[in-house]
Structure formats: C-alpha cells, structure tokens
Amino acid sequence: PTVLVTGASGFVAGHVLDKFLAKGYNVRGTVRSEKTAANVRKMFPEYPEQLSFAIVPDMAAPGAFDEAVKGVDGIIHTASPFILDAKDVQKDLYDPAVQGTTSILEAAQKHAPTVSRVVVTSSFASVLDPNQGTRPGYTYTEADWNPVIGDAAAKDPVLAYLASKAMAEKAAFDYVEKNKPTFTVTTLLPPMVYGPVRHHVDSVKSLNTSSTDILRLFNGSETTVPTTSFWGFVDVRDLADAHVLAFETPEAAGQRYLTTTGNYSYQQVVDIIRREFPELQATTPEGEAGAPLPPVYRIDNSKAKKELGIKFTPLEKTIVDTVKSLRALKE
Ligand code: NDP
C-alpha cells in the first residue's frame, strides 16, 4: 500500500516516514519545494524506490492536495505550523492549520476513492484548557476539548498555536460529519514530543520547536530551570508507531488518542542530563535537583495503550537519546 505523508520534512514526519518505510509501505511525502524533497530523500538512502514526493507549495490554497492524493490508500496529515511566536495569527497559523486539514480531506474525497483512513497529527493543545493552568487533581481525557479558540486566542501567540490545533482537529471531524466520505479519520493528541532527530537539519538554528526546547536546557541558554510549559511528553518514536497503528487499526475509526508517557517537568529533564552527561553540567542549570513533580493535571493514556497497544518510552531514555542526537548536529 501507499500512504501520503504531509509535511514530510518535519521532526515528527521523519520518524513517521521511517516506520512506514521499514514496514514495507510506499510513502509519498508532500513538501513545499524540490530542495526540501532532495533533503528528505538524502535521509532515506535505503529506500530509493519506496519513497517519492509531491510538491505542495501552499497547503492553504484551494485544491492544494488534489494531485498529491491520487492513487494513495491512506493519508497521514502531519503538516501544520508549530511556531509559538506567530506575527500574523490568521495567516501564519489558522489558515494553514485549518484549511490545510480541510483541503486534504476534500482532495481525498474528490480524487482518491482508494483512501480508507486519514490520520491527523493533532495535539494535546487541542485537549488542554489553557484557562485552567496546572489544574491539580484533574485528569485530561479524549473527552476534553480546548475551549479557547478563534478570536479568543488570537492576541497571544502561544494560545493561538494551541487554538490552531483545536480548530484544525474540529474541522476534520466536522468535515466527516457533514460530507460523509468513505474514509474514516483518526486523530493523535501528543503533548511535547521529544527524542532523536531523524529529519534533515541544516544547523541547530533551524531546529524544530520541541527539540529546541531540550537543546536550550543544556547548551548554556538557560541559567535557571524555566517553568515547565506543558506537563506531558511523548517519545517521537512512540508517536510514529501510533501513526502506523492508527492507520492500520480498524477500531480506531473516528477516534482520538492521547499519546503520552505521562507527566514530566523541566526539572526532571535537567536532573537526567546532569546525571547522564556530567560534561554538560556547566551549561545545564541545576535548579532544585531531585524535586518531585508538583501537583499538576494528569493525562490519561489508557485508551492508546489498550486500543493501539502502544508501550510508552520512559522519560530517561527519551532524554538521553535526545541529547545524544542534538549534540551531533552542526552548530
Ligand atoms: P516541524 O516544524 O518539524 O514540522 C512541521 C512540518 O509541517 C514541516 O514539514 C513543515 O514544512 C510543515 N509545515 C509547517 N507549516 C506549513 C505550511 N504553512 N504549509 C505547508 N507545510 C507546513 O514540527 P513537528 O514535526 O514537531 O510537528 C509535526 C506535527 O506534530 C504538527 O502538526 C504539530 O502541530 C504536531 N505536534 C508536535 C508536537 C511537538 O512537540 N513536536 C506536539 C504536538 C503536536 P517545512 O519544512 O517546509 O517548513
């Protein structure tokens, strides 16, 4: 079978490509330019035949994916801006997130009758209620939706990113309800995604947002341990497995899945780095070494474990592998 993976150049997509290719699937990746296609191809020299590309310069344009979807059996929609400093919220976040999602569903319905399942990389951002803060005692489940969307989120670039994910995911389920396509949609809800880098990275300056979140904790950028932004994480390799399983599992039709190992804090991350990489102690803030996790919301991962059969990687392994990988990148 052939799957279309949108945003093939990204951090998460690198591992998604890896998992599907290793399982023998043909993968068609969408990228914005020929140059990006060449960079992605370089990362997968072992699959010259199985990996191909479609160039989609602007996914918010009408009919953007009409050609790219032709002949594929499934779609993995990972492309979405993950930026926390958008200047123009409508143009930089809402349009590509929401129209990109609707556009791929429309293209599938019109031009790809062979598509059985569309997996959308949504986010815990689509679940979390940012008005509730750390919400001690509360457990988020797949029943929760971020209520702060649209204009209510547009003044703050972080809220706007969270909103863009909620709006895009809602648009996907609304599309299915309204247009009754023959394919089904499954969405994945990861919090912070960490782990080794599998995609092409020119230099650490162009590193993706969540990898940079760890890099800055050990490269001397931070003199104190910052307040944890989101209190849950997942290993990118587990998330990539989840994409394959969400595509292959019939019962996942129409479902959303929280994909997370569970809670973590930046304090726990620096504790691991300082213990496992003594040579990085000088550039890694110490904070309150060994401090336990404060009382914060929990995230229920039982549905993904039960229905998709995922075993989530512990923080220690994820962080050690992340640090090793990021240290090997060009400055
Ligand atoms: P990256 O920035 O590494 O990848 C984003 C991908 O989307 C890139 O391929 C990028 O293409 C593409 N993209 C971004 N904006 C546009 C646009 N306007 N038009 C076309 N393509 C675009 O981020 P991640 O890999 O981390 O993110 C992948 C998905 O995972 C996103 O949907 C994100 O919301 C979601 N996610 C990520 C989390 C994380 O912690 N990493 C947490 C929760 C969800 P290009 O290379 O050309 O810029």
Residues whose N, C-alpha, C, O or C-beta is under 5 A from the ligand:
A	BS01	NDP	G7 A8 S9 G10 F11 V12 A13 R32 M59 T78 A79 S80 P81 F82 P96 T121 S122 S123 P190 P191 M192 V193 N208 S210
